[in-house]
Amino acid sequence: MAQSLRREFLQLADHYDSRKHDVAGWFVSEKLDGTRCFWDGGISRGLPTEHVPWASVIDPKTGQRKAKIKPVATGLWSRYGNPIMAPDWWLNKLPACPLDGELWAGRGKFQLCRSICGGDTPDERFDKIVFAVYSTPPLGAIFSTGEIKNANMVCHVDYLTIEAWTRQRLNDRGERFEGVPVPKRCLGDHYKFLAADQPFGKEVAVLQEALNNLDPDSPCYLHPQTKLIDIPGEANDQVEAYLQRVLDQGGEGVVIRNPNAIWTPKRHRSILKYKPFQDAEARVVGFTSGRETTKGSRLLGRIGALIVDYQGKRLELAGLTDAEREFADQMARDWATSNPGTDAPYWVESRQFKKGQTITFKYRELSDDGIPKEARYWRRRDAE
C-alpha cells in the first residue's frame, strides 16, 4: 500500500529572506495577528463534531480519542481542525462557499481575539470580530487526499470519502451540489470561476467583486492586497517600506504571495511571512526560580524563567510580566526564595502556566546548532 502524502489542514507560509527570494510582481499584505480559520460554506454546521470526516478528534500524543472535543460543528474551523464556536447570528452572515482567512479583532488585540474565538460556547462578543478573507479554495484542494500529522492534529484525509459525504449532506438538506452548497447567500456565478484550481492573482480579482456584493453588515471582507513592482530588487525595497508602515501602525509584519501560486494545504514558498523577529512554539516543562540581580531582589520567590521543550532542546525563556512570574502557592514561593536560580522540583506549579501547555516565543535567528538566539517568551498559544 502506497504511503499517503503529507499535508497540513490549511495552507501555511514559509519565511521571507530578501537575499533568497525574488518577489517582483507578487502581492504584499499586512500579517494579521488573529485566529486563522477555514469556513466550509456551512456544510458541517450543526452536526456532531465527530461526524465530520476532517474534524480533529484524535490526540496526537496518545493516538486515542481526545478527552475534550467541542460537541457541535459550526462550519468554522481552526487551523488544527477544531470547531470555532461562533454564534448563529454571526455565522448567518457568511457566504455559502469555502473561505480561508483570519478572524481578527484589530491590531494589538490578539488575546481578545483568542478569548472570543477559543471558547467552548459561542461568545456574544463576536461583534468585535471580522473575517479577513485570503482565498476561496475549491473543495478538491482543501480536502485533497493525504495525511495530516503534527503536534496538534492527526487526521487521514480522503477526498473521495469527503466528496461522497458532502453530496449526501447537501442532498439531505435539499440543496444543489456544484462544488459548494448554493443556498440564498453565496458567491453565485463568481464561484463557478473558482470551482477549479486558480492562481492567486485571478482569485483576488474575482473575490474582490464577489465579496463587495455581500450584505453591508457581513463580517467578511477581502484582506487588502498590494501588487509589488515587477522589477527585481526594487520589489524587495517596496516590501521593506510596506513593512515599516505596518509596524508604525502597530502591526506585526507582512505576508507576500505569488500571484501564480495555486492554493495547496502545505507550507511552501509561494507564500512568505516577514516580521522583524521570528517566532516558534514550544512546550512548557518546568520553571526556574528567580534570583537577586544588580537591579534588586524583585525576582526572589518568583519564576525566573520558563523551561520549555523546543524540538527536543531545552530553552529557558525570560520576558515574563510580574503577574506571569507568580507561583501557584505559598509553599512554592518559599521554596523559590530559599533556592534562587535553580530548576523547580516536579511539585512546583505556576499560577499562569500549566506544564505541557504550548506557548509562543520570539527569537532573532537560529544558531548553527539550531538553537534560537535571544529567545524570549511572547504569549500563550495552545492548539487551536
Secondary structure, DSSP 4 states (H G I P E B T S, - for coil): -PPPPEE-SS-EEEE--TTT---TT-EEEEPP-SEEEEEETTTTTTSBGGGSTT---B-TTTSSB-S---SB--SEEETTS-B----HHHHTTS-SSEEEEEEE--TT-HHHHHHHHS-SS--GGGGG-EEEEEE---HHHHT-SEEEESSS-EEEE-HHHHHHHHHHHHHHTT--BSSSB-SSSS-THHHHHTSS--BHHHHHHHHHHHHHTS-TT-SEEEPP-EEPPSSTTHHHHHHHHHHHHHHHTT---EEEE-TTPBP-SSEEEEEEEE-SSEEEEEEEEEEEE---BTTBSTTTTSEEEEEEEETTEEEEEB---TGGG-BSSHHHHHHHHHSTTSBPPTT--BSS--TT-EEEEEES-B-TTSPBTT-EEEEE----
